[in-house]
Amino acid sequence: METFYQGLGQQNAPAPNVNKEFPFDERLSSWEMSQLWILYLANSSIRYILEYFYTTAQDPEIKALLNEAKNLAVPQLDTISNIFNSAGFPIPHGFSDEDVEPNAKRLFSDALMLSYLRVVNKYGLVKLGHVLPLVSRPDIRAYVNSATVEVRKFLNKTEDLLAIKGLAVKAPYIPVPDRVNYVSDDSWFGGGLGKKRSINVLELSHVFERMETKLAERAILLGFTQVAKDHKVKDYFSKGHDVLDKEVNKWSKVLDDEDQPMPPSWRGEVTDSSESPFSDKLMLFHFISMLTLSVAANGFALTHCNRMDLAGDFVKSIYDVHSYWKDGIELLIKKGWMEEIPLAADRKEIINMKQ
């Protein structure tokens, strides 16, 4: 029986129309190859997670939005496949119907699934913005621009529905300053043994965003841990709770010390089901992908932190999350589940083969 991914290679959606009046290199650059490879696997995994979310959702409006999200992933997979075929690049295997059981018992509440959809959308929009600047081929630029528009529109729909359902989480408000102020001394960097200055809005925004995202990820991880079948995968997820608990405790202390509000915890939105809707491979890959984006988000936040204690917190987060991420990659490799991203030619090995 033909699999979904075999079908993609035969029934590709056309790539976006581009102006071909000028010559361009049909080859994929290393940047284009790597980013399309990452986007393909990410869309492949989230497509099947959203299929289960859609099937188990109960609220009609949330269900409709999840269906729209699920359907957005398929054209992206088709277009990337078409671009790969134009360069003779093998289509990644990704995931298939075998990696999801849509009719498994309900594992997450509608509120949690909608909130997590916002996290996925947010990461997706950031990733597409990261991809675009170094893309050379016009058809790939057209695809990334088109995908960015679609994800941006969908993020707005998600935010609107969260507000309608009373689930919107807003970053903290602070008093509006009555004048322009200038930094006068090095106490701006304070946060060590001396008196700490108040957190500024950039730092506060990043701390709150990290806290909000970690709470949603921790709830999803709780569900994954409950239903994982392989004991090594379950052990890895269990270790993840320690990592995320430390993250949540760290950022909650910062918010509490600054008398700022806390985002909601979603762990009560996970049911007691132990019936897995996903393969262990899909859950492990997806969570590792989220960790990858988390490391990048911590790095971005670090560049906006002038208070040294907060900068140190983000440096520690990068190290802790990356170490846990590496353990997950090692597990993917041991299980034979990790597709190898293309390697540059080993010229020395090629030369030695000729001798």
N, C-alpha and C positions, 0 to 999 in steps of 0.2 A: 504494500500500500504506500502511495506517495506521501511523504511527510510534508509538513508545512514549509520546511526550509528547502526541500527539493523543488517544491512548487514555486518558490520565490525566484529560483534561477530561471524558470521558464515563462513566468507571467509577471515580469517586472513592470512597475508603474513607470511611465516616462519621466526622465529627469526634467526639472524646470527648464523652460525655454530660455536660451541665452543668445546673445548676439555673436554669431560665428563669422562675422565679416573680417575678423583679424585672426591670425594664426595663434594657437596656444599649444603648449606641450601637453599631449594626451597622457603622459605618464603621471603617476601619483607621486608627489613629493613624500618624504618621510613624515612630514607634519600631517599631510592630508591622509596618508595611509593609516597612521597611528590614531588620529582623531576619529576617522570614520569607523575604524575597527572598534574603538571604545564605544562610540555611539551605537553601533549595531548591536553589540552585546548588551549594552544597558537597556536599549529599547526591547530587545528580545526577552530579557528577564522581567522587566516591568509590565510588559504586555500580559504575561500569564498571571502575575500577581494581581493586576487590575481585573482580569477575567474572574478570579475568585471573589475579589471585593464586590464586583458588580453582581455576581450570582447570589451572594449572601446578604447584600444590602436590603433593608426593609423600607426605609423612607423613600418615597417615589422620586423626590427631587435629587436626593443624594445618589440614588440608583441611576438616574438618567445622566448625571454628571460623570459618574464612574464609567458608564457605557461610552460616553463621548471620549473620555480619556483613553480608554482601551482601544477605541477605534482610531485614535490619533497615531498610535504606535505603528500600526500596520503599514500605512503609506510611507512612513519614514524608513521602515525596513525595506520596502520595495525600492525606494529611490536609491538608498545606499547600495543595495544589491545591483541595481542597474549601473551605478558608477563603478563598482568593483568589476562587473562584467566588461565594461568598456576598457578596462586596463588589464584584463586577464587575471584578475586577483581572485583567489579562491574565497567563496562565501564562508564566513565563520559558521560553525555548527550551531552555536547558541543553545536555545531551548526549544522545546516542542510541547505538543499536547500531553506527552508522557510525564511532563514535569508538574502538572497541575491536576487536581481533582476538584473541579468547580463545585460539586455537590457535597463536599465534605461539610461536617458540622460547622456552625458559625463560630469563628475564633475571635473576631474583633467586632466591637460595636460600630454603628454607622458613624458616630462622632469621631472615633479614633481613625477610621478609614479615611474620612474626609480631611481630618487634620494632617494625616500622614501624606495624603495626596498633595497638600500644600507644600510639605517638605520636599517631595519628589519634584514638583513643579519648580520650586525655588532653585534646587540644585541643577535641574535641567536647563533653566534659563541662564544661570551663571556659566554652565559648561559651554553652551552654544556661544555665548559672548566671548569666552576664552578661545574658542576654536577659530572664529572668523578672521582675526587680523593677519594670520600667517598663511591663509589659503590663497593659492595662485589660480587654480583652474576656475574659469567663470561659472561652469555648471555647478561646481561644488559650493562656490560663494552663493549662487542662487539658491541652492538647497538649504544652506545654513541660514540665509536671510529669511527664507520662507518658513523654515522650522521655528526660527526665533519669533516671528510674528504669531504663528499659531500657538506656541507655548505661552507667549505673553498674553494673548487673548484668553487662553484657558486659565491662566493664573488669576486674571481679573474675575472670571466667572467663579472660580473657587473661593476667592476672597469674598465676593458678594454673597455666595451661599453660606459661607461660615458666619457672616454678619447676620443674615436672615435667620439662621438657626441659633443665634446667640452663642456661637462658638469662636468668634473672632478673637484673636489674641493680639493686643496692640502693645508696642514698645512703650516704656514708661514716659510719662509727661514730666517736664521740669518747668520751673518758672521762666518766663521770657525775660532776658536781661533788659535793663532800662538804658544801657549805654554800651559803647564799644570799650573793651578793656584790653590791656596789653600785659603780657607776662613780664614780670620785673626781676625775677631771680630764679635760681636753680631749684627752689622748692617745688617748682612745676613737676620735677621728676620724682618728688618725694614718694615715700611708700616703704622705706626701709625702717630704720630705728627712729627716725624723726617723725614729726606729725605729718599725717597724710592729708593732702588736699582732697577736696571732694572729687568724685569721679566726674569726668567731662562727658558730654553727650555722645561723642564717638566711642569712647570706651564703654559707656553704659549700653549703647546700642549693641555692640558686639557681645558683651557679657550676657545680655538678655537673650539675644538670638541664639547663642551657644546653649544656654540653659533650656530655652524652649525646644530646640531641636533635639537635644540629648534626652529630654523627657519623652518626646514622641518616639525616638529610636529605642529607648529603653523598654517602652511598652510593646513595640513590635518584636523586640528581641525576646521578651517574656513569652509571647505567643510562640515564636520559633522554638524556644527551648522546650516548651511543653510538648510540642508535636514531633520534634526531631527523632528519627528512628536509630540512626547510627550512633553508638555510644561516644565515639570520638568527636563527632559533630556536636552532640549534646553537651559534652564536656567543654568544648570550645565556646559554645554559647553561654554556658554557665560561668565561665571565666569572664566573659564579656560583661556580665552583671556587675562584677567587682570593678571593672574598668569604668563603666558608665556611672555606677554609684559614686565613685570618687570624683568624676567630672561634675555630676549634679551637686554633690556636697560642696565642692570648691566654688562653683558659681553661685549657689544659693547663699553661701557665707558672704560673698562679695555683695550680693544684692541686699542681704539682711543688714550688713554693716553700713550700707549706704541708705538704709530705710527706703528701699525700692520694692515694688510689688513682685510677686513670683508668678510665672506662668503656671498653668494647670498641669498636674501630674495625670497621666493617662493609664496608669497600671490597673485601675479599677474598671477599665473598659475592655479588658481581656477576659474572655469566658474561661470556663474550666475544661474546655474540650482538649482531648489528647489525640484526636483524629487529624492527621496531617493533610492539609490541602495542597502542599507543595513537596517536591522532591527535596532531599537534603542538599543536593547539588545546587538547586535553585536558591534555597534559603541562604546557603553559605556564600554563594557568589554575590547575591544581592546585598547581604549585610557587609561583605568586604568592600563592595563598591561604595556603599554609604560611608564606610570608614575612610576610604580614599578621599572622598569629597570633604569629610570632616577635617582631615589633616590640612587640606588646602584652605578651608575656611578659617582654621586656627592661625595659619600662616598669614592670611590676609588681615585678620584681626590684630595680629602682632604688630604689623606695620603701622597701625593706628593708635597704639598704646604708648603714651609718654610716661605714665606712672610705672616705675620700675617693678613694683610688686605685681602689677597686672601683666606686664610684659613677661615676667618670670612664670606666672601662671599659664600663659599661653604657650611658652616654650616647653613647660612640663607636659601640657596637654598634647602637644605635637609629638613629644617623645613617647608618652604612654600609649596614645592611640596608634601611632605608627608601629610600635613594638607588638601590640595586639594584632594589628593588620598583618604584620609579617608572619605571625603564627598561623593566621588564617590562610595566607598564601601557601605556606608549607603544607598545610592540611589539604588544600585543593590539589597540590602536586602529588602528595602521597596517595590520594584517592583516584588519581588519573583524570581529574575533572578540569584541569586548567589548560585551556587552549593557549598555545604559544604565540605571543605577538611577534610579527616578522622581525628578523634579525638582519643587521647590515652584513654585507659579504665579508667573510674572513679572508682577506687577501693573502695573508701569510700561509693559511692552510691551502688555499688554491694553488699558490706557487709551489708549495712542498709536494702537492699531489702530482705535479708535472715532472718532478725529479725522479 
